Amino acid sequence: MKITILNGSPRKENTAAMVNAFAEGAKEAGHEVEILHVGKMKIAGCMGCEYCHTKGEGKCIQKDDMEKVIPAYLDCDMIVYASPVYYFDMTAQLQAAIQRVYCIGKPPKAKKAALLLSSGSPDTGTGAVEAYKNMIGYMDMENAGVYALAGAENKSAEKLAQIRDWAKAL
Ligand SMILES: Cc1cc2nc3c(=O)[nH]c(=O)nc-3n(C[C@H](O)[C@H](O)[C@H](O)COP(=O)(O)O)c2cc1C
């Protein structure tokens, strides 16, 4: 499978460790993995202007780093959404990358999705998980799993090894 990981963290720390563990496992299993650090990119929110669905022939009127994400959306078989929990939700950067898919509609080939969440406290990501499940259902993707780490778990080699093994078994 061709797997695209959208890392919504602006930092290379806890979420990045989960992303790297997932990528290592998936690569070991022979999958092709691309990590897009959308948390560090400049991606504006969708303006809802409908240019893409009228004059734009599926292209967004906004020219920003989303141009690096759209080709991955068009080509991948699985999308892994990864984010720290910010105020009980995914980061604004990841949400922008999710919502700007509007210009192409649904990712045409992606049939599987997963969610990696890192938070300071446990159980603060329930809203993000709910939004993720609704969103992938709408996109016709099957949930391959949700993995959430909180507090000290973020630095646990054992927990990261579990993520690696999970990705290896995909
Ligand atoms: C702006 C901001 C908002 C946050 N909101 C929450 C929150 O609602 N719940 C929580 O448990 N942790 C919250 N945190 C803590 C992060 O989720 C946590 O430190 C996470 O491991 C950071 O991941 P990272 O190293 O990939 O940035 C917040 C951190 C920041 C910077």
The ligand as an SDF file (V2000), in Angstrom:
LIG
                    3D

 31 33  0  0  0  0  0  0  0  0999 V2000
   -1.9200   25.0180   22.2990 C   0  0  0  0  0  0  0  0  0  0  0  0
   -1.8890   23.7190   23.0490 C   0  0  0  0  0  0  0  0  0  0  0  0
   -3.0720   23.1460   23.4650 C   0  0  0  0  0  0  0  0  0  0  0  0
   -3.0790   21.9360   24.1630 C   0  0  0  0  0  0  0  0  0  0  0  0
   -4.2710   21.3890   24.5430 N   0  0  0  0  0  0  0  0  0  0  0  0
   -4.2890   20.1980   25.1900 C   0  0  0  0  0  0  0  0  0  0  0  0
   -5.5280   19.6060   25.5890 C   0  0  0  0  0  0  0  0  0  0  0  0
   -6.6230   20.1050   25.3420 O   0  0  0  0  0  0  0  0  0  0  0  0
   -5.4760   18.4150   26.2490 N   0  0  0  0  0  0  0  0  0  0  0  0
   -4.2950   17.7970   26.5680 C   0  0  0  0  0  0  0  0  0  0  0  0
   -4.3140   16.7240   27.1690 O   0  0  0  0  0  0  0  0  0  0  0  0
   -3.1050   18.3230   26.1740 N   0  0  0  0  0  0  0  0  0  0  0  0
   -3.0770   19.5100   25.5000 C   0  0  0  0  0  0  0  0  0  0  0  0
   -1.8700   20.0510   25.0820 N   0  0  0  0  0  0  0  0  0  0  0  0
   -0.6210   19.2680   25.3160 C   0  0  0  0  0  0  0  0  0  0  0  0
   -0.2060   18.4930   24.0420 C   0  0  0  0  0  0  0  0  0  0  0  0
   -1.2860   17.7970   23.4760 O   0  0  0  0  0  0  0  0  0  0  0  0
    0.8840   17.4820   24.3980 C   0  0  0  0  0  0  0  0  0  0  0  0
    1.9660   18.1220   25.0170 O   0  0  0  0  0  0  0  0  0  0  0  0
    1.3680   16.7140   23.1810 C   0  0  0  0  0  0  0  0  0  0  0  0
    2.0940   15.5810   23.6160 O   0  0  0  0  0  0  0  0  0  0  0  0
    2.2630   17.5710   22.2850 C   0  0  0  0  0  0  0  0  0  0  0  0
    2.6490   16.8350   21.1470 O   0  0  0  0  0  0  0  0  0  0  0  0
    3.8720   17.3250   20.2100 P   0  0  0  0  0  0  0  0  0  0  0  0
    5.1460   17.0790   20.9710 O   0  0  0  0  0  0  0  0  0  0  0  0
    3.7760   16.5310   18.9570 O   0  0  0  0  0  0  0  0  0  0  0  0
    3.6600   18.7950   19.9670 O   0  0  0  0  0  0  0  0  0  0  0  0
   -1.8430   21.2640   24.4260 C   0  0  0  0  0  0  0  0  0  0  0  0
   -0.6370   21.8540   23.9930 C   0  0  0  0  0  0  0  0  0  0  0  0
   -0.6560   23.0530   23.3160 C   0  0  0  0  0  0  0  0  0  0  0  0
    0.6560   23.6630   22.8380 C   0  0  0  0  0  0  0  0  0  0  0  0
  1  2  1  0
  2  3  1  0
  2 30  2  0
  3  4  2  0
  4  5  1  0
  4 28  1  0
  5  6  2  0
  6  7  1  0
  6 13  1  0
  7  8  2  0
  7  9  1  0
  9 10  1  0
 10 11  2  0
 10 12  1  0
 12 13  2  0
 13 14  1  0
 14 15  1  0
 14 28  1  0
 15 16  1  0
 16 17  1  0
 16 18  1  0
 18 19  1  0
 18 20  1  0
 20 21  1  0
 20 22  1  0
 22 23  1  0
 23 24  1  0
 24 25  2  0
 24 26  1  0
 24 27  1  0
 28 29  2  0
 29 30  1  0
 30 31  1  0
M  END
$$$$
